[in-house]
Amino acid sequence: MKKPSLFFPILFMLLLTSGKGFSQDPNFYIFLSFGQSNMEGNAKFEPQDTVANDRFLLLQAVDCPDLNRKKGNWYPAVPPLSRCNTGITPGDYFGKTLAASLPDSIKIGIINVSVGGCKIELFEKDSYESYVETAPGWMKGMIAQYDGNPYGSLVELAKLAQKDGVIKGILLHQGESNTGDKSWPGKVEGVYDNLLSDLGLAPDSVPLLAGELVSAEQGGKCASMNPIIATLPDVIPNSYVISSADCETIPDGLHFSAAGYRLLGSKYGEKMAEILKSE
């Protein structure tokens, strides 16, 4: 009896594995991060912060010739994770903490698109231009580094990252410039929904972690925003609020110190590890 040909089964498998979806590494977890100055990195990083972890990578968001980094390329995730002259962020110790919490087979990638001083309106897909028009000159310079559209830049980079890995979460630290705005949770929901839609992800499928601002106990000038941030899970079911309690701050009442970012980032990482392990 004639043996069946293996040509067509092999050809079929080659066609399958050549598709975009099959180039993804399911063990490469991608995380998007965005916000204003505390997510951008306000404190100077220290030598201990620059120790690389080969399982924690950064997708560079802007060209930084002095750092030998080019937008859209992967590098060891050491600060700065945002623009070229920024500092340590919660993302630094989010990644290190998460890597330590997950099996060695898992790699972590992060993308950070943040603009100091901005309102959440800067990330609104359909109306950001009107916000940019009224932004102060110093902010417009930062926005320009993201081709004038930080949301669009975040989506562009995320789509690039999806060729290599799988988006597993979104990190947000923003709110100081929206202090007192009770509509903030709904605005964040709009950004979140647009991100998932533009990236081909199912609604509410990706956890969103949002950090508290400097607390009232530590003299936070925008601490009144924390009760509003606390309502985010009422609007986005798959969202979680990260406490800023005990995170060291600096005297301006707005920003965390390097030690504060380390602890805050660790809290983000611990919560994400808990979520992933429960899935």
Secondary structure, DSSP 4 states (H G I P E B T S, - for coil): -PPPPSHHHHHHHHHHHTSGGGGS-TTEEEEEEEESHHHH--BPP-GGGG---TTEEEE--S-BGGGTB-TT-EEE--S-SSSTT--B-HHHHHHHHHHHHS-TT-EEEEEEEE-TT--GGGG-TTTHHHHHHHS-HHHHHHHHTTTT-HHHHHHHHHHHHHTTSEEEEEEEE--GGGTT-TTHHHHHHHHHHHHHHHTT--TT-S-EEEE--S-GGGT-TTGGGHHHHTTHHHHSTTEEEEP-TT--B-TTSS-B-HHHHHHHHHHHHHHHHHHHHH-
